[in-house]
Amino acid sequence: MGLYFEEFTTALRVVTRGRTVGEGDITLFSGLSGDFNPLHVDAEYCATTPFQERIAHGPLTLAMAIGLMSQQNLIDATTMGLLDLNWSFAGPVRIGDTVHAVVTCTETRPTRKPDRGIVTLRLDVVNQRGEQVQTGHLKLLMKRRHQDVSDA
């Protein structure tokens, strides 16, 4: 079970474990998304680009970062919805790169409804060389702990 709204503070900082991006990840994501851009699937084409090799889809790496965060038991079963996503792509992620995310809570805000609150998380995605390859903010609608009527 993930954290409830009340458990998020701006002191929260979690470093996830790493995940190595494989060729299969890119192939599966291409099929799932329908994005067969040659930057992702054509090694010969990529040899002529500044990257010199195939790179992962930006949204694939974003999804991996959210998955790594989820594995830290921060948001499972306590998230009610994704309200906003603001994301930047700073560098390529290559086959064989290992990425992890640094998750920081930047803001919490209660809502008018007593069963929920809004949490903003910053995710910095970093590769094995310590280079930030992506960064962004997620605004999540989170469950609040049930309060006893006598506590109110």
Contact map, one row per residue, 1 for C-alpha under 8 A:
11100000000000000000000000000000000000000000000000000000000000000000000011111100000000000000000000000000000000000000000000000000000000000000000000000000
11110000000000000000000000000000000000000000000000000000000000000000000011111110000000000000000000000000000000000000000000000000000000000000000000000000
11111111000000000000000000000000000000000000000000000000000000000000000011110100000000000000000000000000000000000000000000000000000000000000000000000000
01111111000000000000000000000000000000000000000000000000000000000000000000000100000000000000000000000000000000000000000000000000000000000000011110000000
00111111000000000000000000000000000000000000000000000000000000000000000000000000000000000000000000000000000100000001111000000000000000000000011110000000
00111111100000000000000000000000000000000000000000000000000000000000000000000000000000000000000000000000000000000000000000000000000000000000000110000000
00111111100000000000000000000000000000000000000000000000000000000000000000000000000000000000000000000000000000000000000000000000000000000000000000000000
00111111110100000000000000000000000000000000000000000000000000000000000000000000000000000000000000000000100100000000001000000000000000000000000000000000
00000111111100000000000000000000000000000000000000000000000000000000000000000000000000000000000000000000111100000000000000000000000000000000000000000000
00000001111100000000000000000000000000000000000000000000000000000000000000000000000000000000000000000001111100000000000000000000000000000000000000000000
00000000111110000000000000000000000000000000000000000000000000000000000000000000000000000000000000000001100000000000000000000000000000000000000000000000
00000001111111000000000000000000000000000000000000000000000000000000000000000000000000000000000000000011100000000000000000000000000000000000000000000000
00000000001111100000000000000000000000000000000000000000000000000000000000000000000000000000000000000111100000000000000000000000000000000000000000000000
00000000000111110000000000000000000000000000000000000000000000000000000000000000000000000000000000000111000000000000000000000000000000000000000000000000
00000000000011111000000000000000000000000000000000000000000000000000000000000000000000000000000000011110000000000000000000000000000000000000000000000000
00000000000001111100000000000000000000000000000000000000000000000001100100000000000000000000000000011110000000000000000000000000000000000000000000000000
00000000000000111110000000000000000000000000000000000000000000000001000000000000000000000000000000011000000000000000000000000000000000000000000000000000
00000000000000011111000000000000000000000000000000000000000000000001000000000000000000000000000001111000000000000000000000000000000000000000000000000000
00000000000000001111100000000000000000000000000000000000000000010001000000000000000000000000000001110000000000000000000000000000000000000000000000000000
00000000000000000111110000000000000000000000000000000000000000000000000000000000000000000000001111100000000000000000000000000000000000000000000000000000
00000000000000000011111011000000000000000000000000000001000000000000000000000000000000000000111111100000000000000000000000000000000000000000000000000000
00000000000000000001111111000000000000000000000000000000000000000000000000000000000000000000001100000000000000000000000000000000000000000000000000000000
00000000000000000000111111100000000000000000000000000000000000000000000000000000000000000000001000000000000000000000000000000000000000000000000000000000
00000000000000000000011111110000000000000000000000000000000000000000000000000000000000000000000000000000000000000000000000000000000000000000000000000000
00000000000000000000111111111000000000000000000000000000000000000000000000000000000000000000000000000000000000000000000000000000000000000000000000000000
00000000000000000000111111111100000000011000000000000001100100000000000000000000000000000000000000000000000000000000000000000000000000000000000000000000
00000000000000000000001111111110000000001000000000000000000000000000000000000000000000000000000000000000000000000000000000000000000000000000000000000000
00000000000000000000000111111111000000000000000000000000000000000000000000000000000000000000000000000000000000000000000000000000000000000000000000000000
00000000000000000000000011111111111000000000000000000000100100000000000000000000000000000000000000000000000000000000000000000000000000000000000000000000
00000000000000000000000001111111111100011000000000000000000000000000000000000000000000000000000000000000000000000000000000000000000000000000000000000000
00000000000000000000000000111111111100000000000000000000000000000000000000000000000000000000000000000000000000000000000000000000000000000000000000000000
00000000000000000000000000011111110000000000000000000000000000000000000000000000000000000000000000000000000000000000000000000000000000000000000000000000
00000000000000000000000000001111111000000000000000000000000000000000000000000000000000000000000000000000000000000000000000000000000000000000000000000000
00000000000000000000000000001111111100000000000000000000000000000000000000000000000000000000000000000000000000000000000000000000000000000000000000000000
00000000000000000000000000001110111110000000000000000000000000000000000000000000000000000000000000000000000000000000000000000000000000000000000000000000
00000000000000000000000000000110011111011000000000000000000000000000000000000000000000000000000000000000000000000000000000000000000000000000000000000000
00000000000000000000000000000000001111111000000000000000000000000000000000000000000000000000000000000000000000000000000000000000000000000000000000000000
00000000000000000000000000000000000111111110110000000100000000000000000000000000000000000000000000000000000000000000000000000000000000000000000000000000
00000000000000000000000000000000000011111110110000001110000000000000000000000000000000000000000000000000000000000000000000000000000000000000000000000000
00000000000000000000000001000100000111111100000000000111100000000000000000000000000000000000000000000000000000000000000000000000000000000000000000000000
00000000000000000000000001100100000111111110000000000100000000000000000000000000000000000000000000000000000000000000000000000000000000000000000000000000
00000000000000000000000000000000000001111111110000000100000000000000000000000000000000000000000000000000000000000000000000000000000000000000000000000000
00000000000000000000000000000000000001101111111000001100000000000000000000000000000000000000000000000000000000000000000000000000000000000000000000000000
00000000000000000000000000000000000000000111111100000000000000000000000000000000000000000000000000000000000000000000000000000000000000000000000000000000
00000000000000000000000000000000000001100111111110000000000000000000000000000000000000000000000000000000000000000000000000000000000000000000000000000000
00000000000000000000000000000000000001100111111111111100000000000000000000000000000000000000000000000000000000000000000000000000000000000000000000000000
00000000000000000000000000000000000000000011111111111000000000000000000000000000000000000000000000000000000000000000000000000000000000000000000000000000
00000000000000000000000000000000000000000001111111010000000000000000000000000000000000000000000000000000000000000000000000000000000000000000000000000000
00000000000000000000000000000000000000000000111111111000000000000000000000000000000000000000000000000000000000000000000000000000000000000000000000000000
00000000000000000000000000000000000000000000011111110000000000000000000000000000000000000000000000000000000000000000000000000000000000000000000000000000
00000000000000000000000000000000000000000000011011111110000000000000000000000000000000000001000000000000000000000000000000000000000000000000000000000000
00000000000000000000000000000000000000000000011111111100000000000000000000000000000000000000000000000000000000000000000000000000000000000000000000000000
00000000000000000000000000000000000000100010011010111110000000000000000000000000000000000000010000000000000000000000000000000000000000000000000000000000
00000000000000000000000000000000000001111110010000111111000000000000000000000000000000000000011000000000000000000000000000000000000000000000000000000000
00000000000000000000000000000000000000110000000000101111100000000000000000000000000000000001111000000000000000000000000000000000000000000000000000000000
00000000000000000000100001000000000000010000000000000111110110000000000000000000000000000001111000000000000000000000000000000000000000000000000000000000
00000000000000000000000001001000000000010000000000000011111110000000000000000000000000000000000000000000000000000000000000000000000000000000000000000000
00000000000000000000000000000000000000000000000000000001111111000000000000000000000000001000000000000000000000000000000000000000000000000000000000000000
00000000000000000000000000000000000000000000000000000000111111100000000000000000000000000000000000000000000000000000000000000000000000000000000000000000
00000000000000000000000001001000000000000000000000000001111111110000000000000000000000000000000000000000000000000000000000000000000000000000000000000000
00000000000000000000000000000000000000000000000000000001111111111000000000000000000000000000100000000000000000000000000000000000000000000000000000000000
00000000000000000000000000000000000000000000000000000000011111111100000000000000000000000000000000000000000000000000000000000000000001000000000000000000
00000000000000000000000000000000000000000000000000000000001111111110000000000000000000000000000000000000000000000000000000000000000000000000000000000000
00000000000000000010000000000000000000000000000000000000000111111111000000000000000000000000000000000000000000000000000000000000000000000000000000000000
00000000000000000000000000000000000000000000000000000000000011111111100000000000000000000000000000111000000000000000000000101000000000000000000000000000
00000000000000000000000000000000000000000000000000000000000001111111110000000000000000000000000000000000000000000000000000000000000000000000000000000000
00000000000000000000000000000000000000000000000000000000000000111111111000000000000000000000000000000000000000000000000000000000000000000000000000000000
00000000000000011110000000000000000000000000000000000000000000011111111100000000000000000000000000011000000000000000000000000000000000000000000000000000
00000000000000010000000000000000000000000000000000000000000000001111111111100000000000000000000000001010000000000000000000000000000000000000000000000000
00000000000000000000000000000000000000000000000000000000000000000111111111110000000000000000000000000000000000000000000000000000000000000000000000000000
00000000000000000000000000000000000000000000000000000000000000000011111111000000000000000000000000000000000000000000000000000000000000000000000000000000
00000000000000010000000000000000000000000000000000000000000000000001111111000000000000000000000000000000000000000000000000000000000000000000000000000000
11100000000000000000000000000000000000000000000000000000000000000000111111110000000000000000000000000000000000000000000000000000000000000000000000000000
11100000000000000000000000000000000000000000000000000000000000000000111111110000000000000000000000000000000000000000000000000000000000000000000000000000
11100000000000000000000000000000000000000000000000000000000000000000110011111110000000000000000000000000000000000000000000000000000000000000000000000000
11100000000000000000000000000000000000000000000000000000000000000000010011111110000000000000000000000000000000000000000000000000000000000000000000000000
11000000000000000000000000000000000000000000000000000000000000000000000000111111000000000000000000000000000000000000000000000000000000000000000000000000
11110000000000000000000000000000000000000000000000000000000000000000000000111111000000000000000000000000000000000000000000000000000000000000011000000000
01000000000000000000000000000000000000000000000000000000000000000000000000111111110000000000000000000000000000000000000000000000000000000001111000000000
00000000000000000000000000000000000000000000000000000000000000000000000000001111110000000000000000000000000000000000000000000000000000000001111000000000
00000000000000000000000000000000000000000000000000000000000000000000000000000011111000000000000000000000000000000000000000000000000000000001110000000000
00000000000000000000000000000000000000000000000000000000000000000000000000000011111110000000000000000000000000000000000000000000000000000111100000000000
00000000000000000000000000000000000000000000000000000000000000000000000000000000111110000000000000000000000000000000000000000000000000000111100000000000
00000000000000000000000000000000000000000000000000000000000000000000000000000000011111000000000000000000000000000000000000000000000000001111000000000000
00000000000000000000000000000000000000000000000000000000000000000000000000000000011111100000000000000000000000000000000000000000000000011110000000000000
00000000000000000000000000000000000000000000000000000000000000000000000000000000000111110000000000000000000000000000000000000000000000011100000000000000
00000000000000000000000000000000000000000000000000000000000000000000000000000000000011111000000000000000000000000000000000000000000001111000000000000000
00000000000000000000000000000000000000000000000000000000000000000000000000000000000001111100000000000000000000000000000000000000000001110000000000000000
00000000000000000000000000000000000000000000000000000000010000000000000000000000000000111111000000000000000000000000000000000000000011100000000000000000
00000000000000000000000000000000000000000000000000000000000000000000000000000000000000011111000000000000000000000000000000000000000111100000000000000000
00000000000000000000000000000000000000000000000000000000000000000000000000000000000000001111100000000000000000000000000000000000000111000000000000000000
00000000000000000000000000000000000000000000000000100011000000000000000000000000000000001111110000000000000000000000000000000000000010000000000000000000
00000000000000000000100000000000000000000000000000000011000010000000000000000000000000000011111010000000000000000000000000000010000010000000000000000000
00000000000000000000100000000000000000000000000000001111000000000000000000000000000000000001111110000000000000000000000000000000000000000000000000000000
00000000000000000001111000000000000000000000000000000111000000000000000000000000000000000000111110000000000000000000000000000000000000000000000000000000
00000000000000000001110000000000000000000000000000000000000000000000000000000000000000000000011111000000000000000000000000000000000000000000000000000000
00000000000000000001100000000000000000000000000000000000000000000000000000000000000000000000111111100000000000000000000000000011000000000000000000000000
00000000000000000111100000000000000000000000000000000000000000000000000000000000000000000000000111110000000000000000000000000011000000000000000000000000
00000000000000000111100000000000000000000000000000000000000000001000000000000000000000000000000011111000000000000000000000001111000000000000000000000000
00000000000000111110000000000000000000000000000000000000000000001001000000000000000000000000000001111100000000000000000000001110000000000000000000000000
00000000000000111100000000000000000000000000000000000000000000001001100000000000000000000000000000111110000000000000000000111100000000000000000000000000
00000000000011110000000000000000000000000000000000000000000000000000000000000000000000000000000000011111000000000000000001111100000000000000000000000000
00000000000111110000000000000000000000000000000000000000000000000000100000000000000000000000000000001111100000000000000011110000000000000000000000000000
00000000011111000000000000000000000000000000000000000000000000000000000000000000000000000000000000000111110000000000000011100000000000000000000000000000
00000001111110000000000000000000000000000000000000000000000000000000000000000000000000000000000000000011111100000000001111000000000000000000000000000000
00000000110000000000000000000000000000000000000000000000000000000000000000000000000000000000000000000001111100000000001111000000000000000000000000000000
00000000110000000000000000000000000000000000000000000000000000000000000000000000000000000000000000000000111110000000001110000000000000000000000000000000
00001001110000000000000000000000000000000000000000000000000000000000000000000000000000000000000000000000111111000000111100000000000000000000000000000000
00000000000000000000000000000000000000000000000000000000000000000000000000000000000000000000000000000000001111100000111000000000000000000000000000000000
00000000000000000000000000000000000000000000000000000000000000000000000000000000000000000000000000000000000111110001110000000000000000000000000000000000
00000000000000000000000000000000000000000000000000000000000000000000000000000000000000000000000000000000000011111101110000000000000000000000000000000000
00000000000000000000000000000000000000000000000000000000000000000000000000000000000000000000000000000000000001111100000000000000000000000000000000000000
00000000000000000000000000000000000000000000000000000000000000000000000000000000000000000000000000000000000000111111100000000000000000000000000000000000
00000000000000000000000000000000000000000000000000000000000000000000000000000000000000000000000000000000000000111111100000000000000000000000000100000000
00000000000000000000000000000000000000000000000000000000000000000000000000000000000000000000000000000000000000001111100000000000000000000000001111000000
00001000000000000000000000000000000000000000000000000000000000000000000000000000000000000000000000000000000001101111110000000000000000000000111100000000
00001000000000000000000000000000000000000000000000000000000000000000000000000000000000000000000000000000000111101111111000000000000000000000111100000000
00001000000000000000000000000000000000000000000000000000000000000000000000000000000000000000000000000000000111100001111100000000000000000011110000000000
00001001000000000000000000000000000000000000000000000000000000000000000000000000000000000000000000000000111110000000111110000000000000000011110000000000
00000000000000000000000000000000000000000000000000000000000000000000000000000000000000000000000000000000111100000000011111000000000000001111000000000000
00000000000000000000000000000000000000000000000000000000000000000000000000000000000000000000000000000011111000000000001111100000000000001111000000000000
00000000000000000000000000000000000000000000000000000000000000000000000000000000000000000000000000000111110000000000000111110000000000111100000000000000
00000000000000000000000000000000000000000000000000000000000000001000000000000000000000000000000000001111000000000000000011111000000000111100000000000000
00000000000000000000000000000000000000000000000000000000000000000000000000000000000000000000000000001110000000000000000001111100000111110000000000000000
00000000000000000000000000000000000000000000000000000000000000001000000000000000000000000000000000111100000000000000000000111110000111100000000000000000
00000000000000000000000000000000000000000000000000000000000000000000000000000000000000000000000000111100000000000000000000011111111111000000000000000000
00000000000000000000000000000000000000000000000000000000000000000000000000000000000000000000100011110000000000000000000000001111111110000000000000000000
00000000000000000000000000000000000000000000000000000000000000000000000000000000000000000000000011100000000000000000000000000111111000000000000000000000
00000000000000000000000000000000000000000000000000000000000000000000000000000000000000000000000000000000000000000000000000000111111000000000000000000000
00000000000000000000000000000000000000000000000000000000000000000000000000000000000000000000000000000000000000000000000000000111111100000000000000000000
00000000000000000000000000000000000000000000000000000000000000000000000000000000000000000000000000000000000000000000000000000111111110000000000000000000
00000000000000000000000000000000000000000000000000000000000000000000000000000000000000000110000000000000000000000000000000011110011111100000000000000000
00000000000000000000000000000000000000000000000000000000000000000000000000000000000000001111100000000000000000000000000000011110001111100000000000000000
00000000000000000000000000000000000000000000000000000000000001000000000000000000000000111110000000000000000000000000000000011100000111110000000000000000
00000000000000000000000000000000000000000000000000000000000000000000000000000000000000111100000000000000000000000000000001111000000111111000000000000000
00000000000000000000000000000000000000000000000000000000000000000000000000000000000011110000000000000000000000000000000001110000000001111100000000000000
00000000000000000000000000000000000000000000000000000000000000000000000000000000000111100000000000000000000000000000000111100000000000111110000000000000
00000000000000000000000000000000000000000000000000000000000000000000000000000000011111000000000000000000000000000000000111100000000000011111000000000000
00000000000000000000000000000000000000000000000000000000000000000000000000000000011110000000000000000000000000000000011110000000000000001111100000000000
00000000000000000000000000000000000000000000000000000000000000000000000000000011111100000000000000000000000000000000011110000000000000000111110000000000
00000000000000000000000000000000000000000000000000000000000000000000000000000011111000000000000000000000000000000001111000000000000000000011111000000000
00011000000000000000000000000000000000000000000000000000000000000000000000000111100000000000000000000000000000000001111000000000000000000001111100000000
00011000000000000000000000000000000000000000000000000000000000000000000000000111000000000000000000000000000000000011100000000000000000000000111110000000
00011100000000000000000000000000000000000000000000000000000000000000000000000000000000000000000000000000000000000111100000000000000000000000011111000000
00011100000000000000000000000000000000000000000000000000000000000000000000000000000000000000000000000000000000000010000000000000000000000000001111100000
00000000000000000000000000000000000000000000000000000000000000000000000000000000000000000000000000000000000000000010000000000000000000000000000111110000
00000000000000000000000000000000000000000000000000000000000000000000000000000000000000000000000000000000000000000000000000000000000000000000000011111011
00000000000000000000000000000000000000000000000000000000000000000000000000000000000000000000000000000000000000000000000000000000000000000000000001111111
00000000000000000000000000000000000000000000000000000000000000000000000000000000000000000000000000000000000000000000000000000000000000000000000000111111
00000000000000000000000000000000000000000000000000000000000000000000000000000000000000000000000000000000000000000000000000000000000000000000000000011111
00000000000000000000000000000000000000000000000000000000000000000000000000000000000000000000000000000000000000000000000000000000000000000000000000111111
00000000000000000000000000000000000000000000000000000000000000000000000000000000000000000000000000000000000000000000000000000000000000000000000000111111
